[in-house]
Amino acid sequence: MSDQFFGLFERRQLQGSQALALGPSRPATIPCPETGRPLKVATVEVSDRAVCPACTQLGGGGYVSFVSDLRLAFACPTCRKLVWVAGA
């Protein structure tokens, strides 16, 4: 899939910085980056003040949680990718 956020988010320019908005038609599943198996999306949220775990940039980003999977994904408009974070 060529969309780095799998349709969950769209990148937007807000007051000179990159931010995310919810995608208009979000999928029910996205592929696991390790196995490729579909992961069922539980929640999708946008935050206007978040810190990317990969590039440590402060700005708008998005969070994705999954059903029966403890990992979270952070959508970074600066990195332009989903950053996977191990859950507790």
Secondary structure, DSSP 8 states (H G I E B T S, - for coil): ---TTTTSEEEEEETTEEEEEE-TT--SEEE-TTT--EEEEEEEEEEEEEE-TTT--EEEEEEEEETTEEEEEEEETTTTEEEEE---
